Amino acid sequence: MPVHAITPDYTGDVKDRFENFHGNQVVYVGWDHHLMFCAAFAYPLPPETPFRALIEEVMPEGFSLHPEWDQVDWSKTTWLLDGQPFEPQMDVSIQDQGIGHKSLLRFQTPELKGYQGAGV
């Protein structure tokens, strides 16, 4: 969501530009209905990162703390990219799939309802 200044003559240096992340792009990832996490995690990733590496190597850093993480069936998981349905290609880079700097990826696990059903 862009932020707009309330004064028309405001000028400032945008600190979260892609150029300021040393070749990485920030990708936000959230697990819908799993309220143990109050917000999406932010990961600085090279644009060439394959989607499979995001799931297998990056996401466990934060999400594996959830007791249901090991039960996720990735074949049944649904995804949204910036609010639109998304079908990831595991061995294609995030950039080549349209995942850009500051994109929000959300995933849903229909068979899992959050810790002790908290996400229902």
Legacy VTK file of the C-alpha trace (Angstrom):
# vtk DataFile Version 3.0
C-alpha trace
ASCII
DATASET POLYDATA
POINTS 120 float
0.000 0.000 0.000
1.581 3.293 -0.994
1.812 6.099 1.513
1.155 9.639 0.365
2.338 12.825 2.052
-0.332 15.140 3.341
1.522 18.183 2.012
1.854 18.558 -1.767
5.408 19.943 -1.615
6.879 17.118 0.509
10.063 15.618 -0.824
12.045 12.917 0.845
14.351 10.017 0.239
12.433 6.734 0.042
14.481 4.340 2.174
12.843 1.053 1.152
13.604 1.258 -2.573
14.889 -1.907 -4.267
18.231 -0.173 -4.847
18.803 0.025 -1.088
18.688 -3.757 -0.553
22.019 -4.703 -2.177
20.479 -6.718 -5.013
17.755 -8.271 -2.879
14.055 -7.592 -2.975
11.795 -7.673 0.055
9.071 -10.324 -0.133
6.381 -10.472 2.537
4.936 -13.917 3.338
1.897 -14.513 5.530
0.105 -17.715 6.605
-3.615 -16.973 6.632
-5.657 -18.094 9.657
-2.584 -18.883 11.751
-2.818 -16.240 14.402
0.429 -17.143 16.137
1.961 -14.688 13.648
0.564 -11.161 13.868
1.861 -10.100 10.470
3.609 -11.363 7.371
7.320 -12.070 7.624
9.622 -9.889 5.509
12.414 -11.692 3.679
15.172 -9.955 1.676
15.738 -12.340 -1.236
17.719 -12.349 -4.461
15.232 -12.060 -7.350
16.715 -15.283 -8.773
15.559 -17.322 -5.754
13.575 -20.366 -6.922
10.163 -20.643 -5.289
11.142 -24.065 -3.912
14.027 -22.467 -1.991
11.615 -19.930 -0.506
9.471 -22.765 0.881
12.217 -25.189 1.884
15.033 -22.902 3.023
13.622 -19.471 3.865
10.120 -19.840 5.266
10.972 -22.447 7.936
13.068 -19.808 9.744
9.917 -18.127 10.977
7.007 -20.450 10.327
8.514 -23.643 11.758
7.839 -22.259 15.238
4.161 -23.033 14.636
3.158 -26.531 15.836
1.312 -27.228 12.549
4.207 -26.322 10.231
5.327 -29.933 9.740
1.773 -30.872 8.743
1.528 -28.488 5.784
0.642 -30.366 2.611
2.094 -28.125 -0.094
0.053 -29.912 -2.776
-3.160 -28.618 -1.124
-1.875 -25.143 -0.271
-3.445 -22.189 -2.053
-1.637 -18.903 -2.654
-2.374 -15.240 -3.220
0.156 -12.843 -4.727
-0.676 -9.219 -3.979
-4.303 -10.219 -3.405
-4.707 -12.273 -6.597
-4.823 -16.091 -6.928
-1.353 -17.437 -7.664
-0.028 -20.849 -8.755
3.681 -21.024 -7.909
6.120 -22.868 -10.125
8.572 -24.484 -7.720
11.683 -24.347 -9.880
11.138 -20.896 -11.406
12.600 -17.766 -9.835
10.371 -15.525 -7.780
11.114 -12.634 -10.139
10.121 -14.637 -13.216
6.773 -15.395 -11.554
5.954 -11.738 -11.014
6.913 -11.597 -7.346
8.417 -8.157 -7.049
9.983 -5.914 -4.449
7.557 -5.576 -1.521
5.108 -8.146 -2.929
2.849 -9.895 -0.436
2.505 -13.660 -0.718
-0.224 -15.252 1.397
-0.827 -18.951 1.696
-3.747 -20.934 3.027
-3.691 -24.498 4.294
-7.326 -25.655 4.144
-6.679 -28.793 6.177
-5.059 -26.843 9.042
-7.113 -24.465 11.157
-4.452 -22.821 13.320
-3.214 -23.852 16.736
-6.095 -25.524 18.585
-8.476 -24.235 15.913
-7.707 -20.565 16.615
-7.894 -19.617 12.929
-11.404 -20.886 12.291
LINES 1 121
120 0 1 2 3 4 5 6 7 8 9 10 11 12 13 14 15 16 17 18 19 20 21 22 23 24 25 26 27 28 29 30 31 32 33 34 35 36 37 38 39 40 41 42 43 44 45 46 47 48 49 50 51 52 53 54 55 56 57 58 59 60 61 62 63 64 65 66 67 68 69 70 71 72 73 74 75 76 77 78 79 80 81 82 83 84 85 86 87 88 89 90 91 92 93 94 95 96 97 98 99 100 101 102 103 104 105 106 107 108 109 110 111 112 113 114 115 116 117 118 119
